[in-house]
Amino acid sequence: MSAFVFKNRGAILSLGALLLVVFGHPAFNGIFWAGIAIAVLGELVRVWAVGYSGVTTRADHVTAPFLVTAGPYAYVRNPLYVGNFITAVGFAMAFVSGMAALPATVLVVITLGLMVATYAIIIPYEEAYLASTFGEPFAVYVRTVPRVIPRPPKSPGQGTYRPDVIWRAETRTFVTFVVVLLVLFLRLSVWR
């Protein structure tokens, strides 16, 4: 099951976005603009992480040519997922910005809950692969760097930031981000 969820993580997470599009009611207000800012912040975290991890983040199976522990990986073991979650929080805020508190909260909890459930399955799956591939260096990394709640690093880690891989690795993410923004603005202007 873990391999299936990992391979189909994009499609599974798209269900949450679809729920926001169908049931959300955005409005131009402070919550909307704060949500957009938070979504951009999440994408910046993701870009920072991809600069270290490279194009392997797009594979439909777990792979890692080397253990990266530098950059955002020195603060948290799963910075891509942290960035994705921050982006999702931002977009969820924007999509529910015109809703009453209770239905907005229910919709956000459902969409973010789907994301948490997905990551709860694939993170241990990825970590099992990394443990079997990298052995003791990964075990040390696990003992010193938290899974999803960042904390200041104890060492700078190993790995190099490579900005040249970002466009190749993140094209699909950038396109998805822009499409969600367009749908959000269409939802504001056309589907009211």
C-alpha positions as CSV (number, residue, x, y, z in Angstrom):
1,M,0.0,0.0,0.0
2,S,2.8,2.4,0.8
3,A,4.4,2.1,-2.6
4,F,1.0,2.7,-4.2
5,V,0.4,5.8,-2.1
6,F,3.9,7.1,-2.9
7,K,3.5,6.5,-6.6
8,N,0.1,8.2,-6.7
9,R,0.7,11.0,-4.1
10,G,0.1,13.8,-6.6
11,A,-3.3,12.4,-7.6
12,I,-4.3,11.7,-4.0
13,L,-3.3,15.2,-2.9
14,S,-5.2,16.7,-5.8
15,L,-8.4,15.5,-4.2
16,G,-7.9,18.1,-1.5
17,A,-7.4,20.8,-4.0
18,L,-10.5,19.7,-5.9
19,L,-12.6,19.9,-2.6
20,L,-11.4,23.4,-2.1
21,V,-12.3,24.4,-5.7
22,V,-15.7,22.9,-5.5
23,F,-16.8,23.8,-2.0
24,G,-14.6,26.8,-1.2
25,H,-15.9,30.4,-1.4
26,P,-13.0,32.9,-1.6
27,A,-13.3,36.6,-1.0
28,F,-10.9,39.4,-1.4
29,N,-10.0,40.1,2.3
30,G,-7.1,39.9,4.7
31,I,-7.5,36.1,5.0
32,F,-7.3,35.7,1.2
33,W,-4.1,37.7,0.9
34,A,-2.5,36.2,3.9
35,G,-3.3,32.8,2.4
36,I,-1.6,33.7,-0.9
37,A,1.5,35.0,1.0
38,I,1.7,31.7,3.0
39,A,1.3,29.7,-0.2
40,V,4.2,31.5,-1.8
41,L,6.3,31.0,1.3
42,G,5.6,27.3,1.1
43,E,6.7,27.2,-2.5
44,L,9.9,29.0,-1.6
45,V,10.6,26.4,1.1
46,R,10.1,23.7,-1.5
47,V,12.4,25.4,-4.0
48,W,15.1,25.7,-1.4
49,A,14.8,22.0,-0.7
50,V,14.8,20.9,-4.3
51,G,17.9,22.9,-4.9
52,Y,19.6,20.4,-2.5
53,S,17.7,17.2,-3.4
54,G,17.5,17.6,-7.2
55,V,15.3,16.0,-9.7
56,T,14.9,12.7,-7.8
57,T,11.9,14.2,-6.0
58,R,9.7,13.6,-9.0
59,A,10.3,9.8,-9.3
60,D,7.3,7.5,-8.9
61,H,9.5,5.3,-6.7
62,V,11.7,6.2,-3.8
63,T,15.3,7.0,-4.8
64,A,18.2,8.9,-3.5
65,P,21.6,8.9,-5.1
66,F,23.1,10.4,-1.9
67,L,22.0,11.5,1.6
68,V,21.4,15.2,1.7
69,T,21.6,16.8,5.2
70,A,22.4,20.4,4.3
71,G,20.2,23.5,3.7
72,P,16.6,22.9,4.8
73,Y,17.5,19.2,5.4
74,A,19.6,20.4,8.3
75,Y,16.5,21.8,10.0
76,V,14.0,19.1,9.1
77,R,14.1,15.7,7.4
78,N,11.1,16.4,5.1
79,P,11.4,20.0,3.9
80,L,9.6,19.3,0.6
81,Y,6.5,18.0,2.5
82,V,6.8,20.9,5.0
83,G,6.8,23.3,2.1
84,N,3.9,21.5,0.4
85,F,1.9,21.7,3.7
86,I,2.6,25.4,4.1
87,T,1.5,26.0,0.5
88,A,-1.7,23.9,1.1
89,V,-2.5,25.9,4.3
90,G,-2.1,29.1,2.3
91,F,-4.3,28.0,-0.6
92,A,-6.9,26.5,1.9
93,M,-7.1,29.9,3.7
94,A,-7.5,31.7,0.4
95,F,-10.2,29.3,-0.9
96,V,-12.3,29.5,2.3
97,S,-11.7,33.2,3.0
98,G,-15.4,34.1,2.2
99,M,-16.9,31.3,4.2
100,A,-18.4,31.2,7.7
101,A,-16.0,29.9,10.3
102,L,-17.5,26.4,10.9
103,P,-17.8,25.2,7.2
104,A,-14.5,26.8,6.4
105,T,-12.8,24.9,9.3
106,V,-14.4,21.6,8.3
107,L,-13.3,22.0,4.7
108,V,-9.7,23.0,5.8
109,V,-9.5,20.1,8.2
110,I,-10.7,17.6,5.6
111,T,-8.3,18.8,2.9
112,L,-5.3,19.1,5.2
113,G,-6.2,15.9,6.9
114,L,-6.0,14.1,3.6
115,M,-2.5,15.5,3.2
116,V,-1.4,14.5,6.7
117,A,-2.7,11.0,6.1
118,T,-0.9,10.7,2.8
119,Y,2.4,11.9,4.3
120,A,1.9,9.6,7.4
121,I,2.0,6.7,4.9
122,I,4.8,7.8,2.6
123,I,7.3,9.3,5.0
124,P,8.0,6.1,6.9
125,Y,8.1,4.3,3.5
126,E,10.8,6.7,2.3
127,E,12.7,6.6,5.5
128,A,12.8,2.7,5.4
129,Y,14.4,3.0,2.0
130,L,16.9,5.6,3.2
131,A,17.8,3.5,6.3
132,S,18.4,0.5,4.1
133,T,20.4,2.5,1.6
134,F,22.5,4.7,3.8
135,G,22.6,2.7,7.1
136,E,24.4,4.4,10.1
137,P,24.7,7.9,8.5
138,F,20.9,8.0,8.1
139,A,20.4,6.6,11.6
140,V,22.6,9.5,12.9
141,Y,20.6,11.9,10.8
142,V,17.3,10.6,12.2
143,R,18.6,11.0,15.8
144,T,19.7,14.6,15.2
145,V,17.2,16.1,12.8
146,P,13.4,16.2,13.4
147,R,11.0,14.7,10.9
148,V,8.6,17.6,10.2
149,I,8.9,20.3,13.0
150,P,12.0,22.3,12.2
151,R,14.6,23.2,14.7
152,P,18.0,24.9,14.4
153,P,20.7,22.5,13.0
154,K,23.5,21.1,15.1
155,S,25.7,21.0,12.0
156,P,25.6,22.4,8.5
157,G,25.2,19.0,7.0
158,Q,26.3,17.7,3.7
159,G,25.1,18.6,0.2
160,T,25.3,21.4,-2.2
161,Y,22.6,23.9,-3.4
162,R,22.2,23.5,-7.2
163,P,19.9,26.2,-8.6
164,D,20.3,24.7,-12.1
165,V,18.1,21.7,-11.1
166,I,15.1,23.8,-9.8
167,W,13.4,24.5,-13.1
168,R,13.9,20.8,-14.3
169,A,12.6,19.4,-11.0
170,E,9.9,22.0,-10.3
171,T,8.3,22.7,-13.6
172,R,5.2,20.7,-12.8
173,T,5.0,22.3,-9.3
174,F,5.3,25.8,-10.8
175,V,2.6,25.0,-13.4
176,T,0.3,23.6,-10.7
177,F,0.9,26.6,-8.5
178,V,-0.1,29.0,-11.3
179,V,-3.1,26.9,-12.3
180,V,-4.4,26.9,-8.7
181,L,-3.9,30.7,-8.5
182,L,-5.8,31.1,-11.8
183,V,-8.6,28.8,-10.6
184,L,-8.7,30.8,-7.3
185,F,-9.1,34.1,-9.1
186,L,-11.6,32.6,-11.6
187,R,-13.6,31.3,-8.6
188,L,-13.6,34.8,-7.2
189,S,-14.7,36.5,-10.4
190,V,-16.7,34.1,-12.5
191,W,-18.2,31.4,-10.1
192,R,-19.6,33.8,-7.5
